[in-house]
């Protein structure tokens, strides 16, 4: 999979600083302007790979928008995760020990669901979403791979990387 959300750390949280997709031809990283557009690309990535010329005014001859480096945490997303249903937002939380991420969805009423069973329960309690063709299969709790070589190094004492971090991607 050649897509990534690039994150940066603050003292309290990790937030997505940029969404990037790797060109299927030249392998350069191209910034994507919004989470919504990133999710559209990710949802059909296998059938419709991303190429530089899909970004207006850009070709493979242009320099990369961003370089893979250790200035931020990089996560590599899985291809073809469906775009969240209207009104729902997919989010990811980086565990305190940086070992993995956990996926959740924020519902239109602000409740977080963290597993298919919670989605089923939510839809049973709010049938208007079922009527709008929202189903458990509309949600995917697969988490991206954290690129370990971009994680902050421990410097002794209390490591800022162990602070609570949240990421939306």
Rosetta blueprint (number, residue, H / E / L):
1 X L
2 X L
3 X E
4 X E
5 X E
6 X E
7 X E
8 X E
9 X E
10 X L
11 X L
12 X L
13 X L
14 X E
15 X E
16 X E
17 X E
18 X E
19 X E
20 X E
21 X E
22 X E
23 X L
24 X L
25 X L
26 X L
27 X L
28 X L
29 X E
30 X E
31 X E
32 X E
33 X L
34 X L
35 X H
36 X H
37 X H
38 X H
39 X H
40 X H
41 X H
42 X H
43 X H
44 X L
45 X L
46 X L
47 X L
48 X L
49 X L
50 X L
51 X L
52 X H
53 X H
54 X H
55 X L
56 X L
57 X L
58 X L
59 X L
60 X L
61 X L
62 X L
63 X L
64 X L
65 X L
66 X E
67 X L
68 X L
69 X L
70 X L
71 X L
72 X L
73 X E
74 X E
75 X E
76 X E
77 X L
78 X L
79 X L
80 X L
81 X L
82 X L
83 X L
84 X L
85 X L
86 X L
87 X L
88 X L
89 X E
90 X E
91 X E
92 X E
93 X E
94 X E
95 X L
96 X L
97 X L
98 X L
99 X L
100 X L
101 X E
102 X E
103 X E
104 X E
105 X E
106 X E
107 X L
108 X L
109 X L
110 X L
111 X L
112 X E
113 X E
114 X L
115 X L
116 X H
117 X H
118 X H
119 X H
120 X H
121 X H
122 X H
123 X H
124 X H
125 X H
126 X L
127 X H
128 X H
129 X H
130 X H
131 X H
132 X L
133 X L
134 X L
135 X L
136 X H
137 X H
138 X H
139 X L
140 X L
141 X L
142 X L
143 X L
144 X L
145 X E
146 X E
147 X L
148 X H
149 X H
150 X H
151 X L
152 X L
153 X L
154 X L
155 X L
156 X L
157 X L
158 X L
159 X L
160 X H
161 X H
162 X H
163 X L
164 X L
165 X L
166 X L
167 X E
168 X L
169 X L
